[in-house]
């Protein structure tokens, strides 16, 4: 795969907010999880767990914890045949020391990296995803028996998109975000 | 590009800690930056700036700020023809509100996502990268005139690898990091 092909994949990845009822093939799901597993992390700490939720009742309950009637948000999560709940795990010793000495929460960046691998793999498999950072975290912990002291940085929806439309991306211009040899 | 091809790319991405002196073509660098620019972020805040450092003297000074004689760390950063310093910028209003209400530093995850796009694009272009989270941040800010109140989550090295060897990845087993319908 060359640079043009990968950039096409990046352009195809978008937040999919409408899903067809088609189920996700097990081997495709597994490759998405494998892409996340192989992601790099600070000091190779791999501070993550992925809970695959596909049992209908439970999935609907989690979906409810991600949507808000008041804000009219995230109702599409009900449609997605799979929700992947990403739990942040304790980093290893060297990553934790760095975190304190350099005042940086490496595991959050690590989880961003792994989530992007997951989502790009999904696009390569013909599927769509949406990364959610806003949900009722205590409720999700309770539903999945996640220890109270853990954090859930993200939930990812996964499934076949209901539409093939690729929307144009609204992004800052390259000149706004890139400079050379100085800020 | 299909799922097998993308997973191959993920397997080829590794922390490149030896660089050839070959310069990086401008159009390849630009596609790496473009892949980062198109990355998703919470509420589309795009809380990032990328400073490309390729001026030899300055590059060596930054490289020095990433390496430690005491810890015998990161001396390869001297070899890389390009260093990309990633600055965290203020998120937009909705991401900032979410950050407070949900106690989550979304911009750190966003920067992880964008960094991974950059690194995967580099691999697709035949190059190598290494993501660094440990460096003398005040020194780097001074060298690049970055305002003191900004944070620098990451520096990415970029260049052609001095060796074509793909090392096997040491990762937790899939059963250690994946569960179904519960923690």
Interface residues (C-beta under 8 A of the other chain):
Chain A: X1 X2 X3 X5 X6 X7 X8 X9 X10 X11 X13 X14 X15 X28 X30 X31 X33 X34 X35 X37 X38 X39 X40 X42 X44 X46 X48 X49 X50 X51 X52 X53 X54 X55 X58 X87 X98 X102 X104 X105 X106 X108 X109 X110 X111 X112 X113 X115 X116 X117 X119 X120 X121 X124 X125 X131 X133 X134 X137 X144 X145 X146 X147 X151 X153 X154 X169 X170 X171 X172 X174 X177 X178 X179 X180 X181 X182 X183
Chain B: X1 X2 X3 X5 X6 X7 X8 X9 X10 X11 X13 X14 X15 X28 X30 X31 X33 X34 X35 X37 X38 X39 X40 X42 X44 X46 X48 X49 X50 X51 X52 X53 X54 X55 X58 X87 X98 X102 X104 X105 X106 X108 X109 X110 X111 X112 X113 X115 X116 X117 X119 X120 X121 X124 X125 X131 X133 X134 X137 X144 X145 X146 X147 X151 X153 X154 X169 X170 X171 X172 X174 X177 X178 X179 X180 X181 X182 X183
